Amino acid sequence: MRVQDVVLMLRSDVSRVGGQSEWARHTGIDRTYICKVLGGRKPPGPSIYCALGLESVILRDHPKSHVSAQEVLIILRAEIENAGSISRWCRRTGINRSYISRVLHKKKGFGARVLAALGLSNAIIYQNQDDVVRAG
């Protein structure tokens, strides 16, 4: 499932309940955030996934192999240690050092580039299904 598919699901659900404000009241998600996602200015996040009955997970090579956020941090720290420093790892991967510092201190989430650099990928799954669908 691609991000665009999630936005289409959101758009459909918002229309079904009568608009962004009504959907925001039903879900407890800020209306301005919903507007930004629908307008393509922000990607949908965990709160929207949950409200739509979806879940975002991090995968290893095999689609059934889930990795927790804590395990991603462990993998990232090990990769940084192997590189010798945060700066060296960032130069190798082309990822901003201050961003990685915020990720390590849990002030920022993992972006697609960080996951790709670690050989991981993000996916969206339906909460009521066992099948995992890779995000595009």
N, CA, C and O atoms as a printed pandas DataFrame, in Angstrom:
     atom_number atom_name residue_name chain_id  residue_number  x_coord  y_coord  z_coord
0              1         N          MET        A               1    0.851   -1.169    0.000
1              2        CA          MET        A               1    0.000    0.000    0.000
2              3         C          MET        A               1    0.894    1.229    0.000
3              4         O          MET        A               1    1.825    1.328    0.800
4              5         N          ARG        A               2    0.614    2.151   -0.887
5              6        CA          ARG        A               2    1.405    3.371   -0.980
6              7         C          ARG        A               2    0.779    4.472   -0.130
7              8         O          ARG        A               2   -0.382    4.383    0.268
8              9         N          VAL        A               3    1.565    5.506    0.139
9             10        CA          VAL        A               3    1.073    6.647    0.908
10            11         C          VAL        A               3   -0.134    7.265    0.202
11            12         O          VAL        A               3   -1.094    7.683    0.848
12            13         N          GLN        A               4   -0.074    7.317   -1.129
13            14        CA          GLN        A               4   -1.195    7.876   -1.890
14            15         C          GLN        A               4   -2.479    7.086   -1.637
15            16         O          GLN        A               4   -3.567    7.661   -1.599
16            17         N          ASP        A               5   -2.352    5.771   -1.465
17            18        CA          ASP        A               5   -3.517    4.934   -1.171
18            19         C          ASP        A               5   -4.106    5.277    0.195
19            20         O          ASP        A               5   -5.325    5.292    0.372
20            21         N          VAL        A               6   -3.228    5.550    1.152
21            22        CA          VAL        A               6   -3.694    5.937    2.490
22            23         C          VAL        A               6   -4.432    7.272    2.404
23            24         O          VAL        A               6   -5.474    7.445    3.035
24            25         N          VAL        A               7   -3.903    8.207    1.633
25            26        CA          VAL        A               7   -4.555    9.514    1.478
26            27         C          VAL        A               7   -5.922    9.337    0.812
27            28         O          VAL        A               7   -6.887    9.999    1.194
28            29         N          LEU        A               8   -6.007    8.456   -0.170
29            30        CA          LEU        A               8   -7.306    8.190   -0.801
30            31         C          LEU        A               8   -8.295    7.583    0.194
31            32         O          LEU        A               8   -9.474    7.939    0.195
32            33         N          MET        A               9   -7.817    6.669    1.037
33            34        CA          MET        A               9   -8.676    6.098    2.083
34            35         C          MET        A               9   -9.146    7.185    3.038
35            36         O          MET        A               9  -10.314    7.221    3.425
36            37         N          LEU        A              10   -8.225    8.072    3.416
37            38        CA          LEU        A              10   -8.560    9.171    4.315
38            39         C          LEU        A              10   -9.601   10.077    3.672
39            40         O          LEU        A              10  -10.593   10.436    4.306
40            41         N          ARG        A              11   -9.377   10.444    2.418
41            42        CA          ARG        A              11  -10.308   11.314    1.700
42            43         C          ARG        A              11  -11.708   10.687    1.654
43            44         O          ARG        A              11  -12.705   11.379    1.859
44            45         N          SER        A              12  -11.778    9.405    1.391
45            46        CA          SER        A              12  -13.049    8.698    1.333
46            47         C          SER        A              12  -13.739    8.677    2.692
47            48         O          SER        A              12  -14.944    8.906    2.791
48            49         N          ASP        A              13  -12.959    8.400    3.744
49            50        CA          ASP        A              13  -13.522    8.351    5.097
50            51         C          ASP        A              13  -13.999    9.727    5.552
51            52         O          ASP        A              13  -15.039    9.846    6.200
52            53         N          VAL        A              14  -13.241   10.760    5.212
53            54        CA          VAL        A              14  -13.625   12.140    5.563
54            55         C          VAL        A              14  -14.936   12.492    4.872
55            56         O          VAL        A              14  -15.818   13.090    5.489
56            57         N          SER        A              15  -15.074   12.131    3.610
57            58        CA          SER        A              15  -16.310   12.394    2.871
58            59         C          SER        A              15  -17.485   11.632    3.473
59            60         O          SER        A              15  -18.595   12.155    3.569
60            61         N          ARG        A              16  -17.229   10.403    3.873
61            62        CA          ARG        A              16  -18.283    9.563    4.438
62            63         C          ARG        A              16  -18.898   10.162    5.697
63            64         O          ARG        A              16  -20.110   10.085    5.896
64            65         N          VAL        A              17  -18.053   10.766    6.556
65            66        CA          VAL        A              17  -18.572   11.325    7.816
66            67         C          VAL        A              17  -19.030   12.772    7.697
67            68         O          VAL        A              17  -19.633   13.304    8.629
68            69         N          GLY        A              18  -18.752   13.423    6.559
69            70        CA          GLY        A              18  -19.272   14.767    6.365
70            71         C          GLY        A              18  -18.263   15.888    6.408
71            72         O          GLY        A              18  -18.661   17.049    6.497
72            73         N          GLY        A              19  -16.983   15.603    6.351
73            74        CA          GLY        A              19  -15.978   16.653    6.273
74            75         C          GLY        A              19  -14.839   16.479    7.255
75            76         O          GLY        A              19  -14.863   15.618    8.135
76            77         N          GLN        A              20  -13.831   17.336    7.070
77            78        CA          GLN        A              20  -12.621   17.239    7.889
78            79         C          GLN        A              20  -12.890   17.517    9.368
79            80         O          GLN        A              20  -12.373   16.822   10.242
80            81         N          SER        A              21  -13.705   18.540    9.639
81            82        CA          SER        A              21  -13.984   18.886   11.043
82            83         C          SER        A              21  -14.695   17.750   11.760
83            84         O          SER        A              21  -14.372   17.429   12.904
84            85         N          GLU        A              22  -15.659   17.147   11.087
85            86        CA          GLU        A              22  -16.400   16.039   11.687
86            87         C          GLU        A              22  -15.483   14.832   11.900
87            88         O          GLU        A              22  -15.545   14.183   12.944
88            89         N          TRP        A              23  -14.632   14.529   10.911
89            90        CA          TRP        A              23  -13.712   13.413   11.046
90            91         C          TRP        A              23  -12.734   13.680   12.187
91            92         O          TRP        A              23  -12.393   12.771   12.943
92            93         N          ALA        A              24  -12.285   14.924   12.308
93            94        CA          ALA        A              24  -11.377   15.308   13.395
94            95         C          ALA        A              24  -12.053   15.100   14.756
95            96         O          ALA        A              24  -11.424   14.609   15.693
96            97         N          ARG        A              25  -13.330   15.473   14.863
97            98        CA          ARG        A              25  -14.054   15.271   16.131
98            99         C          ARG        A              25  -14.183   13.787   16.457
99           100         O          ARG        A              25  -14.022   13.387   17.610
100          101         N          HIS        A              26  -14.472   12.976   15.452
101          102        CA          HIS        A              26  -14.637   11.535   15.673
102          103         C          HIS        A              26  -13.331   10.861   16.082
103          104         O          HIS        A              26  -13.339    9.939   16.898
104          105         N          THR        A              27  -12.219   11.308   15.526
105          106        CA          THR        A              27  -10.947   10.618   15.743
106          107         C          THR        A              27  -10.052   11.275   16.783
107          108         O          THR        A              27   -9.153   10.629   17.322
108          109         N          GLY        A              28  -10.287   12.554   17.071
109          110        CA          GLY        A              28   -9.428   13.276   18.010
110          111         C          GLY        A              28   -8.135   13.765   17.372
111          112         O          GLY        A              28   -7.214   14.181   18.075
112          113         N          ILE        A              29   -8.061   13.719   16.050
113          114        CA          ILE        A              29   -6.870   14.176   15.332
114          115         C          ILE        A              29   -7.092   15.623   14.917
115          116         O          ILE        A              29   -8.188   15.982   14.487
116          117         N          ASP        A              30   -6.078   16.444   15.040
117          118        CA          ASP        A              30   -6.161   17.861   14.718
118          119         C          ASP        A              30   -6.585   18.080   13.262
119          120         O          ASP        A              30   -6.009   17.488   12.349
120          121         N          ARG        A              31   -7.583   18.924   13.050
121          122        CA          ARG        A              31   -8.117   19.169   11.720
122          123         C          ARG        A              31   -7.067   19.748   10.785
123          124         O          ARG        A              31   -7.043   19.405    9.603
124          125         N          THR        A              32   -6.200   20.615   11.288
125          126        CA          THR        A              32   -5.181   21.212   10.419
126          127         C          THR        A              32   -4.196   20.157    9.926
127          128         O          THR        A              32   -3.707   20.240    8.800
128          129         N          TYR        A              33   -3.905   19.170   10.763
129          130        CA          TYR        A              33   -3.032   18.068   10.346
130          131         C          TYR        A              33   -3.708   17.265    9.243
131          132         O          TYR        A              33   -3.068   16.912    8.252
132          133         N          ILE        A              34   -4.987   16.975    9.406
133          134        CA          ILE        A              34   -5.752   16.244    8.392
134          135         C          ILE        A              34   -5.722   17.014    7.072
135          136         O          ILE        A              34   -5.516   16.428    6.009
136          137         N          CYS        A              35   -5.928   18.315    7.144
137          138        CA          CYS        A              35   -5.918   19.173    5.956
138          139         C          CYS        A              35   -4.559   19.109    5.257
139          140         O          CYS        A              35   -4.501   19.036    4.030
140          141         N          LYS        A              36   -3.470   19.134    6.021
141          142        CA          LYS        A              36   -2.122   19.080    5.439
142          143         C          LYS        A              36   -1.860   17.733    4.774
143          144         O          LYS        A              36   -1.220   17.673    3.725
144          145         N          VAL        A              37   -2.351   16.656    5.377
145          146        CA          VAL        A              37   -2.182   15.330    4.778
146          147         C          VAL        A              37   -2.979   15.240    3.488
147          148         O          VAL        A              37   -2.467   14.762    2.476
148          149         N          LEU        A              38   -4.224   15.693    3.511
149          150        CA          LEU        A              38   -5.059   15.642    2.312
150          151         C          LEU        A              38   -4.515   16.532    1.201
151          152         O          LEU        A              38   -4.681   16.227    0.019
152          153         N          GLY        A              39   -3.869   17.624    1.576
153          154        CA          GLY        A              39   -3.286   18.533    0.597
154          155         C          GLY        A              39   -1.897   18.125    0.129
155          156         O          GLY        A              39   -1.313   18.795   -0.724
156          157         N          GLY        A              40   -1.357   17.036    0.672
157          158        CA          GLY        A              40   -0.045   16.557    0.259
158          159         C          GLY        A              40    1.117   17.302    0.874
159          160         O          GLY        A              40    2.258   17.133    0.442
160          161         N          ARG        A              41    0.849   18.131    1.881
161          162        CA          ARG        A              41    1.929   18.897    2.516
162          163         C          ARG        A              41    2.594   18.124    3.650
163          164         O          ARG        A              41    3.693   18.485    4.071
164          165         N          LYS        A              42    1.951   17.065    4.156
165          166        CA          LYS        A              42    2.515   16.207    5.196
166          167         C          LYS        A              42    2.134   14.767    4.878
167          168         O          LYS        A              42    1.058   14.510    4.339
168          169         N          PRO        A              43    3.013   13.835    5.210
169          170        CA          PRO        A              43    2.636   12.429    5.024
170          171         C          PRO        A              43    1.736   11.981    6.185
171          172         O          PRO        A              43    1.825   12.530    7.283
172          173         N          PRO        A              44    0.883   11.000    5.949
173          174        CA          PRO        A              44    0.073   10.503    7.067
174          175         C          PRO        A              44    0.962    9.827    8.094
175          176         O          PRO        A              44    1.943    9.169    7.749
176          177         N          GLY        A              45    0.610    9.996    9.349
177          178        CA          GLY        A              45    1.389    9.411   10.429
178          179         C          GLY        A              45    0.614    8.347   11.171
179          180         O          GLY        A              45   -0.478    7.962   10.752
180          181         N          PRO        A              46    1.168    7.868   12.271
181          182        CA          PRO        A              46    0.558    6.779   13.030
182          183         C          PRO        A              46   -0.874    7.048   13.487
183          184         O          PRO        A              46   -1.691    6.127   13.509
184          185         N          SER        A              47   -1.192    8.280   13.850
185          186        CA          SER        A              47   -2.552    8.560   14.317
186          187         C          SER        A              47   -3.565    8.365   13.197
187          188         O          SER        A              47   -4.659    7.850   13.432
188          189         N          ILE        A              48   -3.213    8.767   11.995
189          190        CA          ILE        A              48   -4.119    8.587   10.853
190          191         C          ILE        A              48   -4.189    7.112   10.477
191          192         O          ILE        A              48   -5.274    6.606   10.189
192          193         N          TYR        A              49   -3.050    6.410   10.473
193          194        CA          TYR        A              49   -3.065    4.978   10.187
194          195         C          TYR        A              49   -4.022    4.261   11.140
195          196         O          TYR        A              49   -4.849    3.450   10.724
196          197         N          CYS        A              50   -3.888    4.577   12.415
197          198        CA          CYS        A              50   -4.713    3.923   13.431
198          199         C          CYS        A              50   -6.196    4.236   13.213
199          200         O          CYS        A              50   -7.034    3.337   13.283
200          201         N          ALA        A              51   -6.518    5.483   12.952
201          202        CA          ALA        A              51   -7.913    5.877   12.746
202          203         C          ALA        A              51   -8.522    5.194   11.529
203          204         O          ALA        A              51   -9.733    4.972   11.486
204          205         N          LEU        A              52   -7.698    4.859   10.537
205          206        CA          LEU        A              52   -8.173    4.178    9.333
206          207         C          LEU        A              52   -8.112    2.652    9.452
207          208         O          LEU        A              52   -8.460    1.937    8.513
208          209         N          GLY        A              53   -7.667    2.160   10.612
209          210        CA          GLY        A              53   -7.546    0.715   10.796
210          211         C          GLY        A              53   -6.293    0.145   10.179
211          212         O          GLY        A              53   -6.247   -1.036    9.835
212          213         N          LEU        A              54   -5.268    0.981   10.035
213          214        CA          LEU        A              54   -3.989    0.568    9.464
214          215         C          LEU        A              54   -2.921    0.667   10.529
215          216         O          LEU        A              54   -3.119    1.293   11.570
216          217         N          GLU        A              55   -1.794    0.048   10.263
217          218        CA          GLU        A              55   -0.663    0.138   11.169
218          219         C          GLU        A              55    0.610    0.228   10.344
219          220         O          GLU        A              55    0.750   -0.465    9.337
220          221         N          SER        A              56    1.524    1.067   10.760
221          222        CA          SER        A              56    2.810    1.185   10.093
222          223         C          SER        A              56    3.812    0.321   10.841
223          224         O          SER        A              56    3.925    0.408   12.064
224          225         N          VAL        A              57    4.539   -0.513   10.105
225          226        CA          VAL        A              57    5.540   -1.373   10.730
226          227         C          VAL        A              57    6.848   -1.269    9.963
227          228         O          VAL        A              57    6.868   -0.854    8.804
228          229         N          ILE        A              58    7.920   -1.641   10.606
229          230        CA          ILE        A              58    9.246   -1.646    9.988
230          231         C          ILE        A              58    9.618   -3.094    9.724
231          232         O          ILE        A              58    9.485   -3.953   10.596
232          233         N          LEU        A              59   10.085   -3.353    8.507
233          234        CA          LEU        A              59   10.363   -4.722    8.089
234          235         C          LEU        A              59   11.829   -4.943    7.775
235          236         O          LEU        A              59   12.536   -4.031    7.347
236          237         N          ARG        A              60   12.272   -6.169    7.995
237          238        CA          ARG        A              60   13.570   -6.607    7.502
238          239         C          ARG        A              60   13.353   -7.100    6.086
239          240         O          ARG        A              60   12.320   -6.803    5.486
240          241         N          ASP        A              61   14.296   -7.845    5.537
241          242        CA          ASP        A              61   14.185   -8.323    4.165
242          243         C          ASP        A              61   12.936   -9.147    3.919
243          244         O          ASP        A              61   12.282   -8.994    2.888
244          245         N          HIS        A              62   12.602  -10.015    4.853
245          246        CA          HIS        A              62   11.442  -10.892    4.675
246          247         C          HIS        A              62   10.184  -10.175    5.163
247          248         O          HIS        A              62   10.199   -9.627    6.266
248          249         N          PRO        A              63    9.092  -10.156    4.386
249          250        CA          PRO        A              63    7.885   -9.410    4.745
250          251         C          PRO        A              63    7.267   -9.779    6.089
251          252         O          PRO        A              63    6.545   -8.963    6.661
252          253         N          LYS        A              64    7.521  -10.964    6.609
253          254        CA          LYS        A              64    6.925  -11.355    7.893
254          255         C          LYS        A              64    7.847  -11.056    9.078
255          256         O          LYS        A              64    7.511  -11.376   10.218
256          257         N          SER        A              65    8.994  -10.451    8.821
257          258        CA          SER        A              65    9.968  -10.189    9.866
258          259         C          SER        A              65    9.857   -8.736   10.333
259          260         O          SER        A              65   10.457   -7.845    9.733
260          261         N          HIS        A              66    9.106   -8.501   11.382
261          262        CA          HIS        A              66    8.895   -7.160   11.926
262          263         C          HIS        A              66   10.049   -6.766   12.839
263          264         O          HIS        A              66   10.679   -7.617   13.466
264          265         N          VAL        A              67   10.312   -5.489   12.904
265          266        CA          VAL        A              67   11.351   -4.934   13.768
266          267         C          VAL        A              67   10.715   -3.822   14.592
267          268         O          VAL        A              67   10.054   -2.941   14.043
268          269         N          SER        A              68   10.910   -3.859   15.892
269          270        CA          SER        A              68   10.351   -2.812   16.748
270          271         C          SER        A              68   11.196   -1.543   16.638
271          272         O          SER        A              68   12.333   -1.580   16.167
272          273         N          ALA        A              69   10.628   -0.428   17.075
273          274        CA          ALA        A              69   11.360    0.840   17.062
274          275         C          ALA        A              69   12.619    0.737   17.915
275          276         O          ALA        A              69   13.655    1.305   17.568
276          277         N          GLN        A              70   12.533    0.014   19.031
277          278        CA          GLN        A              70   13.701   -0.166   19.902
278          279         C          GLN        A              70   14.793   -0.946   19.175
279          280         O          GLN        A              70   15.977   -0.636   19.310
280          281         N          GLU        A              71   14.395   -1.958   18.405
281          282        CA          GLU        A              71   15.376   -2.740   17.651
282          283         C          GLU        A              71   16.024   -1.897   16.554
283          284         O          GLU        A              71   17.207   -2.069   16.262
284          285         N          VAL        A              72   15.258   -0.986   15.945
285          286        CA          VAL        A              72   15.836   -0.097   14.939
286          287         C          VAL        A              72   16.908    0.773   15.578
287          288         O          VAL        A              72   17.969    0.982   14.990
288          289         N          LEU        A              73   16.640    1.280   16.777
289          290        CA          LEU        A              73   17.645    2.081   17.486
290          291         C          LEU        A              73   18.899    1.262   17.777
291          292         O          LEU        A              73   20.015    1.767   17.654
292          293         N          ILE        A              74   18.719    0.014   18.157
293          294        CA          ILE        A              74   19.865   -0.867   18.438
294          295         C          ILE        A              74   20.676   -1.081   17.167
295          296         O          ILE        A              74   21.905   -1.013   17.192
296          297         N          ILE        A              75   19.988   -1.342   16.054
297          298        CA          ILE        A              75   20.670   -1.539   14.767
298          299         C          ILE        A              75   21.407   -0.272   14.364
299          300         O          ILE        A              75   22.550   -0.336   13.912
300          301         N          LEU        A              76   20.765    0.876   14.523
301          302        CA          LEU        A              76   21.385    2.159   14.167
302          303         C          LEU        A              76   22.625    2.410   15.017
303          304         O          LEU        A              76   23.665    2.809   14.492
304          305         N          ARG        A              77   22.524    2.183   16.305
305          306        CA          ARG        A              77   23.680    2.397   17.187
306          307         C          ARG        A              77   24.838    1.462   16.820
307          308         O          ARG        A              77   25.999    1.869   16.853
308          309         N          ALA        A              78   24.526    0.224   16.477
309          310        CA          ALA        A              78   25.569   -0.724   16.078
310          311         C          ALA        A              78   26.243   -0.287   14.781
311          312         O          ALA        A              78   27.463   -0.385   14.652
312          313         N          GLU        A              79   25.454    0.193   13.824
313          314        CA          GLU        A              79   26.016    0.680   12.562
314          315         C          GLU        A              79   26.913    1.894   12.795
315          316         O          GLU        A              79   27.975    2.010   12.183
316          317         N          ILE        A              80   26.493    2.788   13.671
317          318        CA          ILE        A              80   27.292    3.973   13.987
318          319         C          ILE        A              80   28.591    3.551   14.665
319          320         O          ILE        A              80   29.657    4.091   14.368
320          321         N          GLU        A              81   28.498    2.580   15.579
321          322        CA          GLU        A              81   29.698    2.088   16.263
322          323         C          GLU        A              81   30.662    1.444   15.261
323          324         O          GLU        A              81   31.873    1.644   15.350
324          325         N          ASN        A              82   30.129    0.678   14.314
325          326        CA          ASN        A              82   30.979    0.058   13.289
326          327         C          ASN        A              82   31.657    1.105   12.412
327          328         O          ASN        A              82   32.789    0.910   11.970
328          329         N          ALA        A              83   30.966    2.214   12.160
329          330        CA          ALA        A              83   31.528    3.292   11.339
330          331         C          ALA        A              83   32.578    4.081   12.106
331          332         O          ALA        A              83   33.450    4.699   11.496
332          333         N          GLY        A              84   32.510    4.071   13.426
333          334        CA          GLY        A              84   33.474    4.790   14.250
334          335         C          GLY        A              84   32.921    6.033   14.905
335          336         O          GLY        A              84   33.415    6.439   15.957
336          337         N          SER        A              85   31.909    6.651   14.317
337          338        CA          SER        A              85   31.280    7.833   14.911
338          339         C          SER        A              85   30.000    8.165   14.137
339          340         O          SER        A              85   29.769    7.674   13.032
340          341         N          ILE        A              86   29.192    9.004   14.749
341          342        CA          ILE        A              86   27.973    9.467   14.075
342          343         C          ILE        A              86   28.349   10.212   12.801
343          344         O          ILE        A              86   27.735   10.011   11.753
344          345         N          SER        A              87   29.355   11.069   12.894
345          346        CA          SER        A              87   29.759   11.864   11.732
346          347         C          SER        A              87   30.202   10.986   10.566
347          348         O          SER        A              87   29.829   11.238    9.420
348          349         N          ARG        A              88   30.991    9.965   10.855
349          350        CA          ARG        A              88   31.441    9.068    9.777
350          351         C          ARG        A              88   30.269    8.328    9.154
351          352         O          ARG        A              88   30.185    8.214    7.931
352          353         N          TRP        A              89   29.363    7.824    9.985
353          354        CA          TRP        A              89   28.208    7.099    9.464
354          355         C          TRP        A              89   27.355    8.027    8.592
355          356         O          TRP        A              89   26.863    7.624    7.538
356          357         N          CYS        A              90   27.189    9.257    9.040
357          358        CA          CYS        A              90   26.384   10.223    8.287
358          359         C          CYS        A              90   27.044   10.585    6.958
359          360         O          CYS        A              90   26.360   10.737    5.946
360          361         N          ARG        A              91   28.361   10.722    6.958
361          362        CA          ARG        A              91   29.050   10.996    5.688
362          363         C          ARG        A              91   28.883    9.832    4.717
363          364         O          ARG        A              91   28.683   10.044    3.521
364          365         N          ARG        A              92   28.965    8.610    5.221
365          366        CA          ARG        A              92   28.797    7.420    4.368
366          367         C          ARG        A              92   27.391    7.338    3.774
367          368         O          ARG        A              92   27.221    6.966    2.613
368          369         N          THR        A              93   26.394    7.685    4.575
369          370        CA          THR        A              93   25.007    7.508    4.149
370          371         C          THR        A              93   24.406    8.760    3.529
371          372         O          THR        A              93   23.381    8.689    2.851
372          373         N          GLY        A              94   25.050    9.927    3.761
373          374        CA          GLY        A              94   24.514   11.178    3.237
374          375         C          GLY        A              94   23.350   11.710    4.044
375          376         O          GLY        A              94   22.576   12.531    3.553
376          377         N          ILE        A              95   23.218   11.250    5.281
377          378        CA          ILE        A              95   22.117   11.687    6.149
378          379         C          ILE        A              95   22.652   12.722    7.133
379          380         O          ILE        A              95   23.755   12.574    7.659
380          381         N          ASN        A              96   21.877   13.756    7.377
381          382        CA          ASN        A              96   22.257   14.866    8.251
382          383         C          ASN        A              96   22.559   14.372    9.666
383          384         O          ASN        A              96   21.767   13.640   10.261
384          385         N          ARG        A              97   23.725   14.784   10.203
385          386        CA          ARG        A              97   24.153   14.337   11.527
386          387         C          ARG        A              97   23.234   14.806   12.640
387          388         O          ARG        A              97   22.946   14.042   13.561
388          389         N          SER        A              98   22.767   16.045   12.575
389          390        CA          SER        A              98   21.894   16.541   13.643
390          391         C          SER        A              98   20.555   15.801   13.636
391          392         O          SER        A              98   19.949   15.589   14.686
392          393         N          TYR        A              99   20.101   15.413   12.443
393          394        CA          TYR        A              99   18.872   14.625   12.344
394          395         C          TYR        A              99   19.061   13.269   13.036
395          396         O          TYR        A              99   18.195   12.828   13.790
396          397         N          ILE        A             100   20.197   12.614   12.776
397          398        CA          ILE        A             100   20.474   11.316   13.402
398          399         C          ILE        A             100   20.562   11.460   14.914
399          400         O          ILE        A             100   20.106   10.585   15.650
400          401         N          SER        A             101   21.134   12.539   15.372
401          402        CA          SER        A             101   21.201   12.771   16.824
402          403         C          SER        A             101   19.802   12.865   17.421
403          404         O          SER        A             101   19.543   12.319   18.494
404          405         N          ARG        A             102   18.902   13.556   16.729
405          406        CA          ARG        A             102   17.512   13.664   17.215
406          407         C          ARG        A             102   16.815   12.301   17.180
407          408         O          ARG        A             102   16.024   11.989   18.070
408          409         N          VAL        A             103   17.101   11.495   16.167
409          410        CA          VAL        A             103   16.538   10.141   16.099
410          411         C          VAL        A             103   17.039    9.317   17.281
411          412         O          VAL        A             103   16.256    8.636   17.942
412          413         N          LEU        A             104   18.333    9.379   17.545
413          414        CA          LEU        A             104   18.920    8.609   18.638
414          415         C          LEU        A             104   18.367    9.017   20.000
415          416         O          LEU        A             104   18.275    8.194   20.910
416          417         N          HIS        A             105   18.004   10.278   20.133
417          418        CA          HIS        A             105   17.444   10.770   21.399
418          419         C          HIS        A             105   15.922   10.740   21.399
419          420         O          HIS        A             105   15.280   11.327   22.270
420          421         N          LYS        A             106   15.349   10.049   20.411
421          422        CA          LYS        A             106   13.909    9.806   20.295
422          423         C          LYS        A             106   13.095   11.090   20.180
423          424         O          LYS        A             106   11.940   11.140   20.603
424          425         N          LYS        A             107   13.701   12.128   19.606
425          426        CA          LYS        A             107   12.980   13.376   19.368
426          427         C          LYS        A             107   12.447   13.424   17.938
427          428         O          LYS        A             107   11.628   14.281   17.607
428          429         N          LYS        A             108   12.910   12.508   17.097
429          430        CA          LYS        A             108   12.473   12.396   15.705
430          431         C          LYS        A             108   12.260   10.933   15.387
431          432         O          LYS        A             108   12.911   10.058   15.959
432          433         N          GLY        A             109   11.333   10.670   14.459
433          434        CA          GLY        A             109   11.094    9.309   14.009
434          435         C          GLY        A             109   12.076    8.934   12.914
435          436         O          GLY        A             109   12.824    9.775   12.416
436          437         N          PHE        A             110   12.063    7.671   12.550
437          438        CA          PHE        A             110   12.936    7.181   11.488
438          439         C          PHE        A             110   12.344    7.570   10.151
439          440         O          PHE        A             110   11.185    7.268    9.870
440          441         N          GLY        A             111   13.126    8.232    9.332
441          442        CA          GLY        A             111   12.691    8.540    7.980
442          443         C          GLY        A             111   13.032    7.399    7.044
443          444         O          GLY        A             111   13.743    6.466    7.417
444          445         N          ALA        A             112   12.526    7.478    5.838
445          446        CA          ALA        A             112   12.760    6.429    4.841
446          447         C          ALA        A             112   14.246    6.272    4.535
447          448         O          ALA        A             112   14.716    5.156    4.312
448          449         N          ARG        A             113   14.990    7.377    4.521
449          450        CA          ARG        A             113   16.426    7.291    4.220
450          451         C          ARG        A             113   17.186    6.557    5.317
451          452         O          ARG        A             113   18.101    5.786    5.028
452          453         N          VAL        A             114   16.811    6.791    6.576
453          454        CA          VAL        A             114   17.481    6.098    7.687
454          455         C          VAL        A             114   17.185    4.605    7.594
455          456         O          VAL        A             114   18.089    3.777    7.715
456          457         N          LEU        A             115   15.918    4.267    7.380
457          458        CA          LEU        A             115   15.556    2.857    7.276
458          459         C          LEU        A             115   16.276    2.193    6.107
459          460         O          LEU        A             115   16.777    1.076    6.239
460          461         N          ALA        A             116   16.329    2.872    4.967
461          462        CA          ALA        A             116   17.014    2.315    3.792
462          463         C          ALA        A             116   18.501    2.114    4.073
463          464         O          ALA        A             116   19.077    1.105    3.668
464          465         N          ALA        A             117   19.124    3.067    4.761
465          466        CA          ALA        A             117   20.546    2.957    5.090
466          467         C          ALA        A             117   20.808    1.760    6.004
467          468         O          ALA        A             117   21.909    1.209    6.004
468          469         N          LEU        A             118   19.810    1.360    6.775
469          470        CA          LEU        A             118   19.938    0.222    7.682
470          471         C          LEU        A             118   19.456   -1.082    7.048
471          472         O          LEU        A             118   19.472   -2.132    7.689
472          473         N          GLY        A             119   19.028   -1.010    5.792
473          474        CA          GLY        A             119   18.529   -2.199    5.111
474          475         C          GLY        A             119   17.135   -2.594    5.555
475          476         O          GLY        A             119   16.750   -3.759    5.453
476          477         N          LEU        A             120   16.375   -1.621    6.049
477          478        CA          LEU        A             120   15.010   -1.859    6.506
478          479         C          LEU        A             120   14.043   -1.116    5.601
479          480         O          LEU        A             120   14.454   -0.262    4.816
480          481         N          SER        A             121   12.772   -1.434    5.708
481          482        CA          SER        A             121   11.763   -0.702    4.947
482          483         C          SER        A             121   10.528   -0.516    5.809
483          484         O          SER        A             121   10.334   -1.220    6.801
484          485         N          ASN        A             122    9.699    0.438    5.422
485          486        CA          ASN        A             122    8.472    0.728    6.140
486          487         C          ASN        A             122    7.327    0.070    5.400
487          488         O          ASN        A             122    7.364   -0.049    4.175
488          489         N          ALA        A             123    6.322   -0.352    6.121
489          490        CA          ALA        A             123    5.160   -0.961    5.485
490          491         C          ALA        A             123    3.914   -0.549    6.245
491          492         O          ALA        A             123    3.977   -0.124    7.399
492          493         N          ILE        A             124    2.798   -0.681    5.582
493          494        CA          ILE        A             124    1.509   -0.392    6.201
494          495         C          ILE        A             124    0.706   -1.685    6.138
495          496         O          ILE        A             124    0.585   -2.300    5.078
496          497         N          ILE        A             125    0.159   -2.091    7.278
497          498        CA          ILE        A             125   -0.654   -3.299    7.278
498          499         C          ILE        A             125   -2.042   -2.968    7.820
499          500         O          ILE        A             125   -2.212   -2.048    8.619
500          501         N          TYR        A             126   -3.008   -3.725    7.375
501          502        CA          TYR        A             126   -4.338   -3.624    7.951
502          503         C          TYR        A             126   -4.306   -4.313    9.295
503          504         O          TYR        A             126   -3.727   -5.392    9.419
504          505         N          GLN        A             127   -4.916   -3.716   10.310
505          506        CA          GLN        A             127   -4.878   -4.305   11.642
506          507         C          GLN        A             127   -5.634   -5.618   11.724
507          508         O          GLN        A             127   -5.326   -6.450   12.577
508          509         N          ASN        A             128   -6.617   -5.824   10.857
509          510        CA          ASN        A             128   -7.408   -7.040   10.926
510          511         C          ASN        A             128   -6.940   -8.084    9.921
511          512         O          ASN        A             128   -7.647   -9.066    9.694
512          513         N          GLN        A             129   -5.763   -7.903    9.309
513          514        CA          GLN        A             129   -5.242   -8.868    8.360
514          515         C          GLN        A             129   -3.828   -9.249    8.752
515          516         O          GLN        A             129   -3.135   -8.496    9.436
516          517         N          ASP        A             130   -3.408  -10.426    8.313
517          518        CA          ASP        A             130   -2.045  -10.879    8.563
518          519         C          ASP        A             130   -1.107  -10.499    7.439
519          520         O          ASP        A             130    0.111  -10.529    7.614
520          521         N          ASP        A             131   -1.656  -10.137    6.276
521          522        CA          ASP        A             131   -0.829   -9.826    5.123
522          523         C          ASP        A             131   -0.200   -8.445    5.281
523          524         O          ASP        A             131   -0.878   -7.480    5.636
524          525         N          VAL        A             132    1.071   -8.364    5.022
525          526        CA          VAL        A             132    1.798   -7.105    5.078
526          527         C          VAL        A             132    1.940   -6.595    3.647
527          528         O          VAL        A             132    2.290   -7.349    2.740
528          529         N          VAL        A             133    1.666   -5.320    3.458
529          530        CA          VAL        A             133    1.771   -4.711    2.144
530          531         C          VAL        A             133    2.853   -3.646    2.225
531          532         O          VAL        A             133    2.740   -2.714    3.020
532          533         N          ARG        A             134    3.893   -3.767    1.422
533          534        CA          ARG        A             134    5.002   -2.796    1.465
534          535         C          ARG        A             134    4.557   -1.425    1.033
535          536         O          ARG        A             134    3.798   -1.278    0.075
536          537         N          ALA        A             135    5.029   -0.421    1.738
537          538        CA          ALA        A             135    4.735    0.965    1.353
538          539         C          ALA        A             135    5.566    1.331    0.135
539          540         O          ALA        A             135    6.695    0.868   -0.023
540          541         N          GLY        A             136    4.996    2.164   -0.720
541          542        CA          GLY        A             136    5.715    2.546   -1.940
542          543         C          GLY        A             136    6.324    3.890   -1.852
543          544         O          GLY        A             136    6.960    4.343   -2.804
